[in-house]
């Protein structure tokens, strides 16, 4: 029972730490607030991004913003109410780098980094 509780706690903390971002997009900057807006904030210049990738996992759709080949921010239709608006705005400003296939080993390594 304790192991199950620890697994759920670790999963929720890593899921919220890596996937539950709030993005504020302006004409030349993007601000990312982690932990659904409660956590720390980061500010990026739009020109810093290589682009974005898209990944589907069951009914969730993820957009990962990429800088130097690494995911730095994530927008998910499960956590973001205006996902379609954010997706269209990102498509206008950034280059689409392709779709990623879901792999449990890749996701575990990403979550634990």
Biopython code that builds the backbone (N, CA, C, O; Angstrom):
import numpy as np
from Bio.PDB.StructureBuilder import StructureBuilder

atoms = [
    (1, "UNK", "N", (0.827, -1.198, 0.000)),
    (1, "UNK", "CA", (0.000, 0.000, 0.000)),
    (1, "UNK", "C", (0.872, 1.262, 0.000)),
    (1, "UNK", "O", (0.579, 2.232, -0.699)),
    (2, "UNK", "N", (1.918, 1.232, 0.775)),
    (2, "UNK", "CA", (2.806, 2.393, 0.829)),
    (2, "UNK", "C", (3.495, 2.580, -0.514)),
    (2, "UNK", "O", (3.665, 3.707, -0.978)),
    (3, "UNK", "N", (3.892, 1.471, -1.141)),
    (3, "UNK", "CA", (4.521, 1.553, -2.455)),
    (3, "UNK", "C", (3.601, 2.159, -3.492)),
    (3, "UNK", "O", (4.042, 2.949, -4.326)),
    (4, "UNK", "N", (2.321, 1.798, -3.454)),
    (4, "UNK", "CA", (1.342, 2.359, -4.384)),
    (4, "UNK", "C", (1.165, 3.858, -4.153)),
    (4, "UNK", "O", (1.088, 4.628, -5.110)),
    (5, "UNK", "N", (1.102, 4.271, -2.900)),
    (5, "UNK", "CA", (0.980, 5.708, -2.590)),
    (5, "UNK", "C", (2.209, 6.473, -3.058)),
    (5, "UNK", "O", (2.086, 7.566, -3.610)),
    (6, "UNK", "N", (3.401, 5.906, -2.840)),
    (6, "UNK", "CA", (4.623, 6.568, -3.303)),
    (6, "UNK", "C", (4.663, 6.671, -4.821)),
    (6, "UNK", "O", (5.065, 7.700, -5.363)),
    (7, "UNK", "N", (4.247, 5.608, -5.513)),
    (7, "UNK", "CA", (4.203, 5.644, -6.967)),
    (7, "UNK", "C", (3.262, 6.741, -7.454)),
    (7, "UNK", "O", (3.607, 7.498, -8.362)),
    (8, "UNK", "N", (2.079, 6.830, -6.859)),
    (8, "UNK", "CA", (1.113, 7.868, -7.262)),
    (8, "UNK", "C", (1.655, 9.262, -6.985)),
    (8, "UNK", "O", (1.480, 10.166, -7.802)),
    (9, "UNK", "N", (2.309, 9.448, -5.848)),
    (9, "UNK", "CA", (2.875, 10.751, -5.508)),
    (9, "UNK", "C", (3.973, 11.134, -6.492)),
    (9, "UNK", "O", (4.000, 12.260, -6.989)),
    (10, "UNK", "N", (4.873, 10.206, -6.771)),
    (10, "UNK", "CA", (5.959, 10.489, -7.714)),
    (10, "UNK", "C", (5.406, 10.762, -9.104)),
    (10, "UNK", "O", (5.860, 11.686, -9.779)),
    (11, "UNK", "N", (4.427, 9.968, -9.543)),
    (11, "UNK", "CA", (3.842, 10.168, -10.865)),
    (11, "UNK", "C", (3.187, 11.544, -10.969)),
    (11, "UNK", "O", (3.389, 12.255, -11.953)),
    (12, "UNK", "N", (2.407, 11.918, -9.961)),
    (12, "UNK", "CA", (1.728, 13.213, -10.016)),
    (12, "UNK", "C", (2.715, 14.362, -9.992)),
    (12, "UNK", "O", (2.545, 15.340, -10.719)),
    (13, "UNK", "N", (3.747, 14.257, -9.164)),
    (13, "UNK", "CA", (4.723, 15.341, -9.113)),
    (13, "UNK", "C", (5.505, 15.460, -10.414)),
    (13, "UNK", "O", (5.795, 16.569, -10.864)),
    (14, "UNK", "N", (5.847, 14.330, -11.019)),
    (14, "UNK", "CA", (6.575, 14.416, -12.277)),
    (14, "UNK", "C", (5.663, 14.827, -13.416)),
    (14, "UNK", "O", (6.082, 15.579, -14.296)),
    (15, "UNK", "N", (4.425, 14.351, -13.422)),
    (15, "UNK", "CA", (3.472, 14.749, -14.473)),
    (15, "UNK", "C", (3.218, 16.255, -14.405)),
    (15, "UNK", "O", (3.233, 16.931, -15.434)),
    (16, "UNK", "N", (2.988, 16.781, -13.216)),
    (16, "UNK", "CA", (2.737, 18.214, -13.084)),
    (16, "UNK", "C", (4.007, 19.013, -13.336)),
    (16, "UNK", "O", (3.935, 20.132, -13.845)),
    (17, "UNK", "N", (5.156, 18.471, -12.994)),
    (17, "UNK", "CA", (6.403, 19.205, -13.177)),
    (17, "UNK", "C", (6.766, 19.304, -14.658)),
    (17, "UNK", "O", (7.307, 20.322, -15.090)),
    (18, "UNK", "N", (6.480, 18.272, -15.433)),
    (18, "UNK", "CA", (6.909, 18.247, -16.830)),
    (18, "UNK", "C", (5.816, 18.544, -17.847)),
    (18, "UNK", "O", (6.131, 18.900, -18.982)),
    (19, "UNK", "N", (4.558, 18.412, -17.487)),
    (19, "UNK", "CA", (3.511, 18.514, -18.490)),
    (19, "UNK", "C", (2.451, 19.562, -18.203)),
    (19, "UNK", "O", (1.787, 20.016, -19.135)),
    (20, "UNK", "N", (2.271, 19.954, -16.990)),
    (20, "UNK", "CA", (1.198, 20.878, -16.638)),
    (20, "UNK", "C", (1.730, 22.310, -16.625)),
    (20, "UNK", "O", (1.854, 22.928, -15.568)),
    (21, "UNK", "N", (2.036, 22.820, -17.790)),
    (21, "UNK", "CA", (2.563, 24.180, -17.932)),
    (21, "UNK", "C", (1.460, 25.117, -18.395)),
    (21, "UNK", "O", (0.545, 24.721, -19.117)),
    (22, "UNK", "N", (1.566, 26.355, -17.967)),
    (22, "UNK", "CA", (0.712, 27.414, -18.498)),
    (22, "UNK", "C", (1.603, 28.276, -19.386)),
    (22, "UNK", "O", (2.650, 28.752, -18.946)),
    (23, "UNK", "N", (1.195, 28.472, -20.614)),
    (23, "UNK", "CA", (1.970, 29.237, -21.581)),
    (23, "UNK", "C", (1.281, 30.552, -21.874)),
    (23, "UNK", "O", (0.076, 30.591, -22.127)),
    (24, "UNK", "N", (2.050, 31.631, -21.838)),
    (24, "UNK", "CA", (1.555, 32.948, -22.229)),
    (24, "UNK", "C", (2.405, 33.395, -23.411)),
    (24, "UNK", "O", (3.609, 33.615, -23.283)),
    (25, "UNK", "N", (1.769, 33.523, -24.543)),
    (25, "UNK", "CA", (2.452, 33.809, -25.793)),
    (25, "UNK", "C", (2.179, 35.248, -26.200)),
    (25, "UNK", "O", (1.026, 35.660, -26.326)),
    (26, "UNK", "N", (3.257, 36.013, -26.405)),
    (26, "UNK", "CA", (3.123, 37.369, -26.934)),
    (26, "UNK", "C", (3.766, 37.378, -28.318)),
    (26, "UNK", "O", (4.127, 36.323, -28.840)),
    (27, "UNK", "N", (3.907, 38.533, -28.900)),
    (27, "UNK", "CA", (4.408, 38.602, -30.274)),
    (27, "UNK", "C", (5.857, 38.128, -30.392)),
    (27, "UNK", "O", (6.225, 37.562, -31.422)),
    (28, "UNK", "N", (6.686, 38.341, -29.373)),
    (28, "UNK", "CA", (8.085, 37.950, -29.481)),
    (28, "UNK", "C", (8.607, 37.159, -28.283)),
    (28, "UNK", "O", (9.785, 36.800, -28.256)),
    (29, "UNK", "N", (7.767, 36.883, -27.302)),
    (29, "UNK", "CA", (8.181, 36.122, -26.122)),
    (29, "UNK", "C", (7.156, 35.060, -25.764)),
    (29, "UNK", "O", (5.986, 35.144, -26.138)),
    (30, "UNK", "N", (7.621, 34.067, -25.035)),
    (30, "UNK", "CA", (6.744, 33.047, -24.479)),
    (30, "UNK", "C", (7.128, 32.872, -23.015)),
    (30, "UNK", "O", (8.299, 32.676, -22.689)),
    (31, "UNK", "N", (6.139, 32.943, -22.145)),
    (31, "UNK", "CA", (6.370, 32.711, -20.729)),
    (31, "UNK", "C", (5.755, 31.379, -20.345)),
    (31, "UNK", "O", (4.617, 31.079, -20.705)),
    (32, "UNK", "N", (6.520, 30.586, -19.609)),
    (32, "UNK", "CA", (6.064, 29.278, -19.162)),
    (32, "UNK", "C", (6.003, 29.284, -17.636)),
    (32, "UNK", "O", (6.985, 29.604, -16.966)),
    (33, "UNK", "N", (4.847, 28.928, -17.101)),
    (33, "UNK", "CA", (4.662, 28.787, -15.664)),
    (33, "UNK", "C", (4.415, 27.307, -15.382)),
    (33, "UNK", "O", (3.480, 26.715, -15.921)),
    (34, "UNK", "N", (5.241, 26.724, -14.550)),
    (34, "UNK", "CA", (5.104, 25.292, -14.278)),
    (34, "UNK", "C", (4.077, 25.043, -13.175)),
    (34, "UNK", "O", (3.588, 25.984, -12.551)),
    (35, "UNK", "N", (3.755, 23.778, -12.942)),
    (35, "UNK", "CA", (2.811, 23.339, -11.908)),
    (35, "UNK", "C", (1.473, 24.065, -12.025)),
    (35, "UNK", "O", (0.949, 24.559, -11.027)),
    (36, "UNK", "N", (0.919, 24.133, -13.229)),
    (36, "UNK", "CA", (-0.361, 24.795, -13.499)),
    (36, "UNK", "C", (-0.392, 26.241, -13.023)),
    (36, "UNK", "O", (-1.427, 26.723, -12.563)),
    (37, "UNK", "N", (0.739, 26.936, -13.133)),
    (37, "UNK", "CA", (0.812, 28.348, -12.782)),
    (37, "UNK", "C", (1.268, 28.639, -11.386)),
    (37, "UNK", "O", (1.486, 29.803, -11.050)),
    (38, "UNK", "N", (1.423, 27.634, -10.553)),
    (38, "UNK", "CA", (1.823, 27.840, -9.166)),
    (38, "UNK", "C", (3.340, 27.860, -9.025)),
    (38, "UNK", "O", (3.868, 28.490, -8.109)),
    (39, "UNK", "N", (4.039, 27.183, -9.916)),
    (39, "UNK", "CA", (5.489, 27.032, -9.823)),
    (39, "UNK", "C", (6.249, 28.206, -10.411)),
    (39, "UNK", "O", (5.724, 29.308, -10.568)),
    (40, "UNK", "N", (7.498, 27.930, -10.729)),
    (40, "UNK", "CA", (8.407, 28.958, -11.231)),
    (40, "UNK", "C", (8.047, 29.369, -12.657)),
    (40, "UNK", "O", (7.338, 28.662, -13.374)),
    (41, "UNK", "N", (8.554, 30.521, -13.037)),
    (41, "UNK", "CA", (8.292, 31.045, -14.380)),
    (41, "UNK", "C", (9.598, 31.107, -15.165)),
    (41, "UNK", "O", (10.663, 31.376, -14.609)),
    (42, "UNK", "N", (9.495, 30.854, -16.455)),
    (42, "UNK", "CA", (10.612, 31.001, -17.371)),
    (42, "UNK", "C", (10.142, 31.822, -18.558)),
    (42, "UNK", "O", (8.990, 31.729, -18.982)),
    (43, "UNK", "N", (11.050, 32.625, -19.082)),
    (43, "UNK", "CA", (10.712, 33.455, -20.231)),
    (43, "UNK", "C", (11.651, 33.111, -21.376)),
    (43, "UNK", "O", (12.868, 33.051, -21.199)),
    (44, "UNK", "N", (11.074, 32.884, -22.553)),
    (44, "UNK", "CA", (11.844, 32.517, -23.736)),
    (44, "UNK", "C", (11.547, 33.513, -24.848)),
    (44, "UNK", "O", (10.431, 34.017, -24.975)),
    (45, "UNK", "N", (12.562, 33.782, -25.640)),
    (45, "UNK", "CA", (12.377, 34.549, -26.865)),
    (45, "UNK", "C", (11.893, 33.583, -27.942)),
    (45, "UNK", "O", (12.385, 32.456, -28.013)),
    (46, "UNK", "N", (10.965, 33.985, -28.762)),
    (46, "UNK", "CA", (10.411, 33.106, -29.796)),
    (46, "UNK", "C", (11.512, 32.609, -30.733)),
    (46, "UNK", "O", (11.447, 31.480, -31.219)),
    (47, "UNK", "N", (12.512, 33.436, -30.986)),
    (47, "UNK", "CA", (13.588, 33.041, -31.904)),
    (47, "UNK", "C", (14.488, 31.949, -31.339)),
    (47, "UNK", "O", (15.237, 31.327, -32.091)),
    (48, "UNK", "N", (14.432, 31.700, -30.022)),
    (48, "UNK", "CA", (15.242, 30.649, -29.406)),
    (48, "UNK", "C", (14.770, 29.251, -29.791)),
    (48, "UNK", "O", (15.566, 28.312, -29.809)),
    (49, "UNK", "N", (13.493, 29.106, -30.097)),
    (49, "UNK", "CA", (12.919, 27.781, -30.322)),
    (49, "UNK", "C", (13.321, 27.224, -31.680)),
    (49, "UNK", "O", (13.329, 27.928, -32.689)),
    (50, "UNK", "N", (13.654, 25.932, -31.671)),
    (50, "UNK", "CA", (13.876, 25.221, -32.933)),
    (50, "UNK", "C", (12.532, 24.968, -33.608)),
    (50, "UNK", "O", (12.431, 24.980, -34.835)),
    (51, "UNK", "N", (11.501, 24.738, -32.795)),
    (51, "UNK", "CA", (10.167, 24.451, -33.288)),
    (51, "UNK", "C", (9.383, 23.695, -32.231)),
    (51, "UNK", "O", (9.656, 23.805, -31.035)),
    (52, "UNK", "N", (8.399, 22.922, -32.691)),
    (52, "UNK", "CA", (7.601, 22.134, -31.759)),
    (52, "UNK", "C", (7.283, 20.786, -32.382)),
    (52, "UNK", "O", (7.272, 20.629, -33.603)),
    (53, "UNK", "N", (7.024, 19.817, -31.513)),
    (53, "UNK", "CA", (6.618, 18.487, -31.951)),
    (53, "UNK", "C", (5.252, 18.175, -31.364)),
    (53, "UNK", "O", (4.810, 18.809, -30.406)),
    (54, "UNK", "N", (4.604, 17.205, -31.945)),
    (54, "UNK", "CA", (3.276, 16.792, -31.493)),
    (54, "UNK", "C", (3.336, 15.313, -31.133)),
    (54, "UNK", "O", (3.978, 14.526, -31.829)),
    (55, "UNK", "N", (2.669, 14.935, -30.043)),
    (55, "UNK", "CA", (2.620, 13.539, -29.640)),
    (55, "UNK", "C", (1.217, 13.217, -29.146)),
    (55, "UNK", "O", (0.614, 14.003, -28.415)),
    (56, "UNK", "N", (0.702, 12.069, -29.543)),
    (56, "UNK", "CA", (-0.600, 11.579, -29.085)),
    (56, "UNK", "C", (-0.383, 10.425, -28.133)),
    (56, "UNK", "O", (0.442, 9.547, -28.386)),
    (57, "UNK", "N", (-1.122, 10.426, -27.043)),
    (57, "UNK", "CA", (-1.119, 9.304, -26.112)),
    (57, "UNK", "C", (-2.549, 9.119, -25.638)),
    (57, "UNK", "O", (-3.060, 9.926, -24.862)),
    (58, "UNK", "N", (-3.194, 8.061, -26.101)),
    (58, "UNK", "CA", (-4.614, 7.821, -25.897)),
    (58, "UNK", "C", (-5.394, 9.049, -26.341)),
    (58, "UNK", "O", (-5.336, 9.407, -27.517)),
    (59, "UNK", "N", (-6.119, 9.705, -25.449)),
    (59, "UNK", "CA", (-6.907, 10.867, -25.862)),
    (59, "UNK", "C", (-6.185, 12.182, -25.602)),
    (59, "UNK", "O", (-6.745, 13.249, -25.852)),
    (60, "UNK", "N", (-4.959, 12.126, -25.106)),
    (60, "UNK", "CA", (-4.199, 13.345, -24.820)),
    (60, "UNK", "C", (-3.314, 13.701, -26.005)),
    (60, "UNK", "O", (-2.685, 12.840, -26.620)),
    (61, "UNK", "N", (-3.284, 14.977, -26.304)),
    (61, "UNK", "CA", (-2.416, 15.499, -27.344)),
    (61, "UNK", "C", (-1.427, 16.447, -26.694)),
    (61, "UNK", "O", (-1.816, 17.354, -25.958)),
    (62, "UNK", "N", (-0.154, 16.237, -26.965)),
    (62, "UNK", "CA", (0.896, 17.059, -26.377)),
    (62, "UNK", "C", (1.627, 17.833, -27.463)),
    (62, "UNK", "O", (1.918, 17.293, -28.531)),
    (63, "UNK", "N", (1.921, 19.093, -27.191)),
    (63, "UNK", "CA", (2.818, 19.894, -28.012)),
    (63, "UNK", "C", (4.057, 20.158, -27.168)),
    (63, "UNK", "O", (3.964, 20.729, -26.081)),
    (64, "UNK", "N", (5.205, 19.747, -27.663)),
    (64, "UNK", "CA", (6.455, 19.975, -26.942)),
    (64, "UNK", "C", (7.237, 21.059, -27.671)),
    (64, "UNK", "O", (7.478, 20.953, -28.874)),
    (65, "UNK", "N", (7.626, 22.086, -26.958)),
    (65, "UNK", "CA", (8.438, 23.152, -27.524)),
    (65, "UNK", "C", (9.905, 22.772, -27.355)),
    (65, "UNK", "O", (10.331, 22.390, -26.265)),
    (66, "UNK", "N", (10.665, 22.876, -28.424)),
    (66, "UNK", "CA", (12.022, 22.345, -28.485)),
    (66, "UNK", "C", (13.040, 23.477, -28.617)),
    (66, "UNK", "O", (12.893, 24.374, -29.448)),
    (67, "UNK", "N", (14.081, 23.413, -27.771)),
    (67, "UNK", "CA", (15.261, 24.280, -27.896)),
    (67, "UNK", "C", (16.481, 23.377, -27.844)),
    (67, "UNK", "O", (16.634, 22.600, -26.901)),
    (68, "UNK", "N", (17.339, 23.467, -28.829)),
    (68, "UNK", "CA", (18.558, 22.652, -28.912)),
    (68, "UNK", "C", (18.266, 21.160, -28.768)),
    (68, "UNK", "O", (19.039, 20.439, -28.137)),
    (69, "UNK", "N", (17.179, 20.698, -29.335)),
    (69, "UNK", "CA", (16.843, 19.293, -29.318)),
    (69, "UNK", "C", (16.235, 18.790, -28.024)),
    (69, "UNK", "O", (16.002, 17.588, -27.889)),
    (70, "UNK", "N", (15.969, 19.671, -27.066)),
    (70, "UNK", "CA", (15.395, 19.275, -25.780)),
    (70, "UNK", "C", (14.030, 19.908, -25.594)),
    (70, "UNK", "O", (13.792, 21.037, -26.024)),
    (71, "UNK", "N", (13.145, 19.182, -24.958)),
    (71, "UNK", "CA", (11.827, 19.725, -24.630)),
    (71, "UNK", "C", (11.967, 20.706, -23.469)),
    (71, "UNK", "O", (12.523, 20.369, -22.424)),
    (72, "UNK", "N", (11.461, 21.911, -23.659)),
    (72, "UNK", "CA", (11.544, 22.902, -22.593)),
    (72, "UNK", "C", (10.170, 23.298, -22.062)),
    (72, "UNK", "O", (10.066, 23.838, -20.961)),
    (73, "UNK", "N", (9.127, 23.040, -22.824)),
    (73, "UNK", "CA", (7.769, 23.360, -22.388)),
    (73, "UNK", "C", (6.803, 22.407, -23.074)),
    (73, "UNK", "O", (7.096, 21.846, -24.130)),
    (74, "UNK", "N", (5.648, 22.240, -22.449)),
    (74, "UNK", "CA", (4.659, 21.311, -22.962)),
    (74, "UNK", "C", (3.277, 21.933, -22.833)),
    (74, "UNK", "O", (2.962, 22.595, -21.845)),
    (75, "UNK", "N", (2.473, 21.707, -23.840)),
    (75, "UNK", "CA", (1.077, 22.137, -23.819)),
    (75, "UNK", "C", (0.233, 20.900, -24.092)),
    (75, "UNK", "O", (0.425, 20.224, -25.102)),
    (76, "UNK", "N", (-0.689, 20.606, -23.207)),
    (76, "UNK", "CA", (-1.479, 19.389, -23.301)),
    (76, "UNK", "C", (-2.961, 19.740, -23.321)),
    (76, "UNK", "O", (-3.402, 20.631, -22.595)),
    (77, "UNK", "N", (-3.730, 19.038, -24.155)),
    (77, "UNK", "CA", (-5.156, 19.334, -24.219)),
    (77, "UNK", "C", (-5.890, 18.900, -22.950)),
    (77, "UNK", "O", (-7.026, 19.318, -22.728)),
    (78, "UNK", "N", (-5.270, 18.080, -22.127)),
    (78, "UNK", "CA", (-5.876, 17.659, -20.863)),
    (78, "UNK", "C", (-5.767, 18.755, -19.801)),
    (78, "UNK", "O", (-6.681, 18.935, -18.997)),
    (79, "UNK", "N", (-4.647, 19.486, -19.798)),
    (79, "UNK", "CA", (-4.398, 20.519, -18.794)),
    (79, "UNK", "C", (-4.760, 21.920, -19.266)),
    (79, "UNK", "O", (-4.984, 22.803, -18.437)),
    (80, "UNK", "N", (-4.822, 22.145, -20.565)),
    (80, "UNK", "CA", (-5.001, 23.486, -21.113)),
    (80, "UNK", "C", (-6.401, 23.640, -21.695)),
    (80, "UNK", "O", (-6.806, 22.891, -22.585)),
    (81, "UNK", "N", (-7.120, 24.609, -21.186)),
    (81, "UNK", "CA", (-8.500, 24.836, -21.614)),
    (81, "UNK", "C", (-8.565, 25.375, -23.040)),
    (81, "UNK", "O", (-9.445, 24.986, -23.808)),
    (82, "UNK", "N", (-7.655, 26.254, -23.396)),
    (82, "UNK", "CA", (-7.659, 26.848, -24.739)),
    (82, "UNK", "C", (-6.558, 26.239, -25.611)),
    (82, "UNK", "O", (-5.830, 26.955, -26.298)),
    (83, "UNK", "N", (-6.449, 24.932, -25.575)),
    (83, "UNK", "CA", (-5.405, 24.198, -26.292)),
    (83, "UNK", "C", (-5.424, 24.495, -27.792)),
    (83, "UNK", "O", (-4.370, 24.714, -28.389)),
    (84, "UNK", "N", (-6.593, 24.506, -28.399)),
    (84, "UNK", "CA", (-6.674, 24.731, -29.843)),
    (84, "UNK", "C", (-6.180, 26.113, -30.230)),
    (84, "UNK", "O", (-5.529, 26.266, -31.264)),
    (85, "UNK", "N", (-6.472, 27.115, -29.429)),
    (85, "UNK", "CA", (-6.002, 28.476, -29.699)),
    (85, "UNK", "C", (-4.484, 28.555, -29.566)),
    (85, "UNK", "O", (-3.813, 29.168, -30.396)),
    (86, "UNK", "N", (-3.949, 27.935, -28.525)),
    (86, "UNK", "CA", (-2.502, 27.920, -28.321)),
    (86, "UNK", "C", (-1.822, 27.173, -29.460)),
    (86, "UNK", "O", (-0.782, 27.608, -29.954)),
    (87, "UNK", "N", (-2.395, 26.061, -29.876)),
    (87, "UNK", "CA", (-1.834, 25.267, -30.969)),
    (87, "UNK", "C", (-1.783, 26.077, -32.264)),
    (87, "UNK", "O", (-0.770, 26.059, -32.963)),
    (88, "UNK", "N", (-2.855, 26.781, -32.587)),
    (88, "UNK", "CA", (-2.869, 27.593, -33.810)),
    (88, "UNK", "C", (-1.855, 28.727, -33.728)),
    (88, "UNK", "O", (-1.191, 29.031, -34.719)),
    (89, "UNK", "N", (-1.724, 29.356, -32.565)),
    (89, "UNK", "CA", (-0.751, 30.441, -32.406)),
    (89, "UNK", "C", (0.674, 29.918, -32.538)),
    (89, "UNK", "O", (1.518, 30.571, -33.152)),
    (90, "UNK", "N", (0.951, 28.743, -31.966)),
    (90, "UNK", "CA", (2.289, 28.160, -32.095)),
    (90, "UNK", "C", (2.580, 27.753, -33.533)),
    (90, "UNK", "O", (3.708, 27.902, -34.002)),
    (91, "UNK", "N", (1.573, 27.239, -34.236)),
    (91, "UNK", "CA", (1.768, 26.863, -35.636)),
    (91, "UNK", "C", (2.086, 28.071, -36.507)),
    (91, "UNK", "O", (2.816, 27.953, -37.490)),
    (92, "UNK", "N", (1.536, 29.246, -36.147)),
    (92, "UNK", "CA", (1.824, 30.461, -36.908)),
    (92, "UNK", "C", (3.241, 30.975, -36.656)),
    (92, "UNK", "O", (3.852, 31.559, -37.550)),
    (93, "UNK", "N", (3.772, 30.761, -35.438)),
    (93, "UNK", "CA", (5.047, 31.362, -35.054)),
    (93, "UNK", "C", (6.236, 30.414, -35.133)),
    (93, "UNK", "O", (7.366, 30.863, -35.323)),
    (94, "UNK", "N", (6.001, 29.099, -34.991)),
    (94, "UNK", "CA", (7.110, 28.150, -34.900)),
    (94, "UNK", "C", (7.042, 27.105, -36.017)),
    (94, "UNK", "O", (6.010, 26.928, -36.665)),
    (95, "UNK", "N", (8.150, 26.432, -36.217)),
    (95, "UNK", "CA", (8.269, 25.392, -37.227)),
    (95, "UNK", "C", (7.801, 24.070, -36.629)),
    (95, "UNK", "O", (8.170, 23.723, -35.507)),
    (96, "UNK", "N", (6.988, 23.337, -37.384)),
    (96, "UNK", "CA", (6.537, 22.014, -36.956)),
    (96, "UNK", "C", (7.634, 21.005, -37.294)),
    (96, "UNK", "O", (7.990, 20.839, -38.461)),
    (97, "UNK", "N", (8.174, 20.327, -36.265)),
    (97, "UNK", "CA", (9.284, 19.398, -36.443)),
    (97, "UNK", "C", (8.844, 17.952, -36.632)),
    (97, "UNK", "O", (9.680, 17.067, -36.812)),
    (98, "UNK", "N", (7.552, 17.711, -36.594)),
    (98, "UNK", "CA", (7.056, 16.365, -36.822)),
    (98, "UNK", "C", (6.370, 15.779, -35.604)),
    (98, "UNK", "O", (6.315, 16.385, -34.534)),
    (99, "UNK", "N", (5.848, 14.578, -35.804)),
    (99, "UNK", "CA", (5.163, 13.888, -34.714)),
    (99, "UNK", "C", (6.113, 12.924, -34.036)),
    (99, "UNK", "O", (6.939, 12.281, -34.684)),
    (100, "UNK", "N", (5.983, 12.833, -32.718)),
    (100, "UNK", "CA", (6.759, 11.876, -31.937)),
    (100, "UNK", "C", (5.880, 10.677, -31.649)),
    (100, "UNK", "O", (4.678, 10.818, -31.423)),
    (101, "UNK", "N", (6.473, 9.509, -31.659)),
    (101, "UNK", "CA", (5.765, 8.318, -31.241)),
    (101, "UNK", "C", (5.943, 8.143, -29.743)),
    (101, "UNK", "O", (7.026, 8.372, -29.204)),
    (102, "UNK", "N", (4.874, 7.736, -29.079)),
    (102, "UNK", "CA", (4.948, 7.531, -27.642)),
    (102, "UNK", "C", (5.780, 6.288, -27.348)),
    (102, "UNK", "O", (5.547, 5.224, -27.920)),
    (103, "UNK", "N", (6.736, 6.433, -26.464)),
    (103, "UNK", "CA", (7.564, 5.325, -26.017)),
    (103, "UNK", "C", (7.715, 5.450, -24.504)),
    (103, "UNK", "O", (8.149, 6.492, -24.011)),
    (104, "UNK", "N", (7.368, 4.419, -23.774)),
    (104, "UNK", "CA", (7.421, 4.483, -22.313)),
    (104, "UNK", "C", (8.844, 4.735, -21.826)),
    (104, "UNK", "O", (9.036, 5.454, -20.845)),
    (105, "UNK", "N", (9.841, 4.160, -22.490)),
    (105, "UNK", "CA", (11.226, 4.376, -22.046)),
    (105, "UNK", "C", (11.657, 5.826, -22.278)),
    (105, "UNK", "O", (12.322, 6.412, -21.424)),
    (106, "UNK", "N", (11.287, 6.411, -23.424)),
    (106, "UNK", "CA", (11.621, 7.822, -23.670)),
    (106, "UNK", "C", (10.915, 8.744, -22.699)),
    (106, "UNK", "O", (11.505, 9.716, -22.227)),
    (107, "UNK", "N", (9.655, 8.451, -22.391)),
    (107, "UNK", "CA", (8.903, 9.302, -21.481)),
    (107, "UNK", "C", (9.411, 9.195, -20.052)),
    (107, "UNK", "O", (9.467, 10.195, -19.337)),
    (108, "UNK", "N", (9.778, 8.000, -19.633)),
    (108, "UNK", "CA", (10.348, 7.851, -18.283)),
    (108, "UNK", "C", (11.669, 8.591, -18.142)),
    (108, "UNK", "O", (11.917, 9.229, -17.120)),
    (109, "UNK", "N", (12.519, 8.510, -19.163)),
    (109, "UNK", "CA", (13.782, 9.241, -19.091)),
    (109, "UNK", "C", (13.532, 10.750, -19.100)),
    (109, "UNK", "O", (14.243, 11.492, -18.422)),
    (110, "UNK", "N", (12.538, 11.213, -19.852)),
    (110, "UNK", "CA", (12.204, 12.652, -19.870)),
    (110, "UNK", "C", (11.644, 13.099, -18.532)),
    (110, "UNK", "O", (12.020, 14.157, -18.027)),
    (111, "UNK", "N", (10.761, 12.318, -17.958)),
    (111, "UNK", "CA", (10.140, 12.696, -16.689)),
    (111, "UNK", "C", (11.152, 12.715, -15.553)),
    (111, "UNK", "O", (11.083, 13.584, -14.684)),
    (112, "UNK", "N", (12.083, 11.781, -15.545)),
    (112, "UNK", "CA", (13.047, 11.682, -14.448)),
    (112, "UNK", "C", (14.216, 12.632, -14.580)),
    (112, "UNK", "O", (15.004, 12.748, -13.641)),
    (113, "UNK", "N", (14.369, 13.325, -15.713)),
    (113, "UNK", "CA", (15.475, 14.294, -15.871)),
    (113, "UNK", "C", (15.202, 15.543, -15.079)),
    (113, "UNK", "O", (16.014, 16.468, -15.087)),
]
sb = StructureBuilder()
sb.init_structure("model")
sb.init_model(0)
sb.init_chain("A")
sb.init_seg("    ")
for serial, (resi, resn, name, xyz) in enumerate(atoms, 1):
    if name == "N":
        sb.init_residue(resn, " ", resi, " ")
    sb.init_atom(name, np.array(xyz, "f"), 0.0, 1.0, " ", f" {name:<3s}", serial, name[0])
structure = sb.get_structure()
